[in-house]
Amino acid sequence: MTYQSIEVQFQDTVCGIRIARPQAGNAIDDRLIEEFHRALATCETTANVVIISGSPEVFCVGADFQAVAGSVGGKGGVDPGPLYDVWLRMATGPYVTISHVRGKANAGGIGFVAASDIVIADEDAQFSLSELLFGLFPACVMPFLVRRVGHQAAHYLTLTTQPINARRAFEIGLVDAVEPQSDALLKRHVQRLRRLSKTAIQRYKSYMGELGGQLGGLKRPAVAANLEMFSDPVNLKGIVDYVERGIFPWEKN
């Protein structure tokens, strides 16, 4: 398979999926979502471990505001359902998903982090939810984030919009392991995880899904909330002003 927004590499039963949109801050657009679905579909039969990464500077900044601004003449955004389904696949699929976070993870980037089974980070990585600054909120991220860190921690991150460092993310459970340079840390985890059988992983994750709640059932309200926000003319104008003129919604035009 050929990809334009991600790089996919297999080594035995380990698959690495690297977000590769450096010119857009590794932002999420339709193509990236479609390519993630194709890669994860392959992993369902071939991989025991799936490693999600970005660049050393940026893991993922979230939605591609350039794409959103360009669609304002239409519906003002894309259907968030397919992205929710990517995260659902990561959370419930028959493989161990690892997010390897270096640099900045923001907004929808936190969706990839929260949907992962294991999160490994560099000590200087940063995590943030900036959506409320633009009149939005991370509706599709929240079911995965609440499951991982709890209601209040997710609530606090959303309301403050402030980035937290990897040590703080570790304290609240968003990150599972952190070191100054995390490549060796990732390698140690993979060496252990690759010994697990696919059948055992599948059975375990299915069981944990039953214990852990209703991620699938929460899709409908999450998608509906997201569509409402991205069809609000005020929110769309704020995004366009930011993309075209660098003006934040709270600043005077």
N, C-alpha and C positions, 0 to 999 in steps of 0.2 A: 504494500500500500504506500501511496505517496501522501505527504502531509505538507502544508504550508505554514500552519500556525503552531505546530508542535513538532518535536523530534522524538521519535520512538525507537528504542533500542532494546533488544532482547539478549539476555545472557542466560542460557538454560531456562529455568523457570522464573527468572527475575526480569521484569519489564520496567524500563525507565521511560517516563513520559515527561519531557521538558517543555515548558511553555516557552515559545520562541518568537515573541513579537517585541523585540527590544525597542523598535521605533515607536511603539505605542505603550511602553511601560508594562509589557506583558498583560495588556488589558483583554477583557473577555468580549468577543464578538460572535456572530452567528457561525462563522467558519470554525473558530476554535471549539465551540460547543459541539458541532457536528463531528469534528475530527476526534474529540475526546470520546464521543460515543463509539466511533469506529474502533478506536484503540482499545477501549475497555471491553467491547464485544469480543475482540480477539483474545484479550486476557482471560475472559471467562472460561476458555477452553485450554489455554496454553500457559498461564502464569499463576504462580503461587504468591508472589510478592509484586506489588506495583508501587513504584517510587515516583511521586510527583515533585517536580522541582521547577525553578525558574532560573534566573541568572544570579550571580553572586551579589548583585546590587538590588535586584527587584524580583520578588517571588511572583506577585500579581497585584496590580493596583485596583482591580475590580472592573466594573463595566466600562466599555469603551465609549466615553462621552462624545468623541468625534462621530461615532456611528449613530449615537442617539440624536445628536444635533442634526445630523444629515437626514434623519428620518422624520423630523418634525413636520414636514409638509404632508406626511402620511399619518401614521398612527402614533408617532412620537415614541417609538421604541419597538422592541421585539418581544415575542412571547417568552416569558421567563420559564415556562414549563420544561422545555428541554434542558435548561441549565439545572433546574431542580433535580431532574432525572439523572444528570451526570453525578451529582452529589449523592443521590440515592443509590446509584450503582456502586459508587465508591464505598458507601457505608454498609451495604448489604451484599455486595458481590462475593463470589467464591475465591477470594484472594485477600491477602493482608495489604492494606493501602498505607503507605507512608508518605507524609508530606515532609520534604526536606526544605526548610525555610531559611534562606539567607537574604539579607536586605529587608525590603519593605513588603508587608502583606497588608492590604487594605480592602475594606468593603467586600466585594465578591471574592476576593482572594482569601478572606477569612472563611468563606464557604468551603473552599477546597481543604483548608486546614481543619475545620470543624468536622467535616465528613470523613476524615481519615481515621484509620484505626490507631495509628501511631504518628506523633509529630515530633520531629527532631529539628533543632534550630541552632544556628550560630548565636553566640552570646550577644552580638550587636544587631540581631534581627529586631524588627519593630512590627507591631500588630495594631491595627486601628480599624474603627468603623466610623467613617466620615459622613455617612449618608444624611443625617439630620441637618447638616450644614446646608444642604441643598433642598430641604423640605421633604426628603425621602426618609425611609427607614429600611433596615435590612430584612425585609419580610421573608424572603426565601432562605436567607442564612440562618434565621433565628431557630427553627426547629432543630437544626444540627448543632448550633452553638449552645442552646439551652441544654440539650442532651449531654454535651461535653462538659460545660463549666457550671451549669445551674442557672436558674432564673435570674437571680440578683446580679451575678457577675456579668451576664449577657446584657442585662438592663443597664448596668453602670457603664459598660463599654459603649453602648449605643447612645446614651444620653450625653456623656462627656465628650465624645468624638476625639478624645486625646489618644495618641499612640502610647502603647506600653512596651517596655523592653522584654527581651526573652526571659529574663529571670522572673519578672512579674507574671508573664504569661505562664511560666512553669508553676508558680505559686497557686494560680487559680485553676490549673488543670488544662489550659489551652495547649500547652507544650508538655511533652512527656520526658524529654531529655534535652539537655543543652550543654554545649561546650564552646570555648572560644573559637575553635575551628572544628566544625562538626562532621567533616568528611570521614574521619576515622570512626567517629561515633556511629555514623550511618553504616559503615562497613561492618562493624561489630554486630549491629542489630540484624543486618541482612544475613550474615554468616549463620546466625542462629535460626532465623525465621525460615530460611530456605530448606531446612531439614523437615519442616512440617509437610504432611501430605495434603493434597488438595481436598480430598474427601473430609479429612478432619477439620480443615479450615471452613469448608462449606457447612458442615454440620454445626460447628461451634457458632459461626456467625448467624446462621438461621436461628439457633437457640437464643443468642443474645438479642436478636431482633425481636423475638417474642417477649423477652424480659424488658427490653429498653423502650418500648413505646411504639408510636404510630407514625413513623416518618412518612410512610405512604399516604396515610389518612390526612396528614397535615398539609399536603401539597395544595389542595384546592383553595383553602383560605390564604395561603402564602402567595399563590399566583394571583389570586383576585386582588389582594392588597397591592402587590407590585404593579399590576396593570392599571389600577386606579391612580397610583402616584405618578406613573410615567405617561398618563394621559391628561394630567393637570396642566393647563396652559402656563400657570405661574411657575411651576417646577421646570417645565420645558424651556421657558424663557431664561430662567436662571442658568440652566445648563448651556444654552446657546451663548449667552453673554459670557460665561466662563470660557467656553471653547474659543469663541471668536475674538474676545477682547480682554480675557484674563480677569474679568470682574466677578468677584464672589457675590452671592445673593444678598449679603448684608451690607455690601458697599454701595454707595450712591453711583448711579449711572452718569 
